[in-house]
Amino acid sequence: MPSITREEVAHLARLARIELSDDELDHLAPQLDQIITLVGQVSQVAADDIPPTSHALPLTNVMRPDENVPCLTPEQALSGAPAAEEQRFRVPRILEED
């Protein structure tokens, strides 16, 4: 199995908008490589007759019944917003247009 390179970790960090130092990149690359290797080992051990699970213990439905309750008006919801536009929260653009 190919190992995760320092450059790949730096690329993932850029995509996630996480700033990592050179020391952090050197530290994380072998850790991520080990995680991927271990996940591959678990995948090999998983038996076809065992269904995949998301939790070790069964979950019960903990949702409450829907009830109509008064909600905020757009003005109330936006009253504490630093910026609003056309009854929406205005946030800084993070993606550049091509």
TASUL-V143309 format. One record per residue. N is the residue number from 1. RES is the residue in one letter. PHI is phi in whole degrees, 0 to 359 (999 if undefined). Layout:
BEGIN
{{N | RES | PHI} {N | RES | PHI}}
END
This chain:
BEGIN
{{1 | M | 999} {2 | P | 294} {3 | S | 272} {4 | I | 278} {5 | T | 271} {6 | R | 300} {7 | E | 293} {8 | E | 293} {9 | V | 295} {10 | A | 297} {11 | H | 295} {12 | L | 299} {13 | A | 297} {14 | R | 298} {15 | L | 298} {16 | A | 273} {17 | R | 57} {18 | I | 247} {19 | E | 271} {20 | L | 240} {21 | S | 282} {22 | D | 299} {23 | D | 297} {24 | E | 294} {25 | L | 298} {26 | D | 295} {27 | H | 284} {28 | L | 281} {29 | A | 303} {30 | P | 292} {31 | Q | 294} {32 | L | 296} {33 | D | 298} {34 | Q | 294} {35 | I | 299} {36 | I | 296} {37 | T | 297} {38 | L | 293} {39 | V | 297} {40 | G | 297} {41 | Q | 294} {42 | V | 296} {43 | S | 298} {44 | Q | 290} {45 | V | 281} {46 | A | 304} {47 | A | 271} {48 | D | 292} {49 | D | 274} {50 | I | 255} {51 | P | 290} {52 | P | 295} {53 | T | 230} {54 | S | 257} {55 | H | 221} {56 | A | 289} {57 | L | 245} {58 | P | 295} {59 | L | 256} {60 | T | 250} {61 | N | 290} {62 | V | 251} {63 | M | 279} {64 | R | 267} {65 | P | 293} {66 | D | 292} {67 | E | 226} {68 | N | 285} {69 | V | 226} {70 | P | 297} {71 | C | 244} {72 | L | 287} {73 | T | 283} {74 | P | 305} {75 | E | 295} {76 | Q | 294} {77 | A | 296} {78 | L | 269} {79 | S | 299} {80 | G | 262} {81 | A | 285} {82 | P | 296} {83 | A | 208} {84 | A | 223} {85 | E | 208} {86 | E | 50} {87 | Q | 58} {88 | R | 223} {89 | F | 292} {90 | R | 261} {91 | V | 236} {92 | P | 294} {93 | R | 287} {94 | I | 248} {95 | L | 253} {96 | E | 270} {97 | E | 280} {98 | D | 268}}
END
